[in-house]
Amino acid sequence: MIRAIAYSKVEMTDQEYAYYKELVSQFTDDKDKGEELFKGLFESDDDGFITLISPKQTIPWAILFFIQQLMLNQRLRIIDDLRKELKNK
């Protein structure tokens, strides 16, 4: 399902989105919003797939690892869909 993160489309599962919300709340305090840490961190295409991770500010490792894992999971889902498609032919 495509969700909006940092004004970008991102393809993610419900479980991944729940973890994103967890990270946002973990890094939100009186002076900072957790959502701000995701702004400018990545680029995505029109289908919601992350195409580039490029931090422009210092960010927590947990957020960087989450975005990297999300990008990897997106690619693995594409490969799995292709595998299923080939298997059904």
Phi, psi and omega in degrees: 000139180275129178238164176257122175228125178053043179063023178234150174283135178220125176279120180205155178281169177298322180294318178295320179294321178298320178292322175303313180298323177298315178298317180301313181292326179295325183257017175259129176222195184298329184251342183233147173257136181298328181298329182298332181291340180271345181291128179076004182281329185211166172238149178224159179271184183294340179270359177089012180268131180292127182251339183206134172246119185214086181296133179251000178214170176286127180229156178295148180302322182301321181287317178298314179296323178299312181295320178297315180294322178298316178299316178296316179299322178300315180295320179295324177294322177297313180298318180296319178298318178296319179299316179296321180296315179293323180294327182278355180276000000 
